[in-house]
Amino acid sequence: QVQLVESGGGLVQPGGSLRLSCAASGSIFSIYAMGWYRQAPGKQRELVAGFTSGGSTNYADSVKGRFTISRENAKNTMYLQMNSLKPEDTAVYYCNAHIQRPTGTVGDYWGQGTQVTVSS
């Protein structure tokens, strides 16, 4: 099995910072694309930031210049540094990864989500 576990969410004041982590574990041969998504109440899940299979990064326009995605391949871990947080960043943040298992099976995996609340 494969598990993605997020951590680092919480309550922060506007203008503050948080760092999210996503650790992948289990039967993993290779991790291709990875990304962070978020879903606010009453809204659709949206891509916040991600790595393509080629290793390039992309960001939602709403977070460019404020959020930075990074990864440690040796640890199968991805991070999202979020600075200058705004109330509209409040959402549940999910980690997603496209993973090939040793059997050759490729699948899309999601973490359980971590709540980020930006409020004074």
Number of C-alpha atoms within 10 A of each C-alpha: 7 14 17 21 17 23 19 15 18 14 15 18 14 17 14 14 17 18 16 21 22 27 18 23 14 10 14 19 14 15 17 16 18 26 25 26 20 22 19 16 9 6 9 9 15 14 18 24 23 25 20 14 12 8 11 9 16 16 19 13 9 11 17 12 11 13 20 19 22 16 16 10 10 6 10 15 18 24 21 22 15 20 17 15 22 18 15 12 21 20 21 18 26 26 29 23 23 17 22 18 16 11 9 11 10 16 12 12 15 20 19 14 22 21 19 22 20 20 16 9
